[in-house]
Amino acid sequence: MQIDDLFNILHNAIESRHNGKKISLKDMAQSLGIAMRTYQDWKLGRAKPQAASVVMKMLGELEDDEIIRVVRKINKLNG
């Protein structure tokens, strides 16, 4: 899987969570605290943040329930 595929899957999943309401690249970037151009480059595959692929590989080593626990813990730290 390519990094742009990952960002597109995640973007679509977040849109689905909001009842299919489209989320602009600008709004998504703002919610993530990054520049819109940076997010656009990631989503289009023009730039590939190394951390994203490493994080996905690490999550891939965990069972589903462990992934949920880790993501919730991360969200608490960022929230």
Secondary structure, 3 states (H helix, E strand, C coil): CCHHHHHHHHHHHHHHHCCCCCCCHHHHHHHHCCCHHHHHHHHHCCCCCHHHHHHHHHHHCCCHHHHHHHHHHHHHHHC
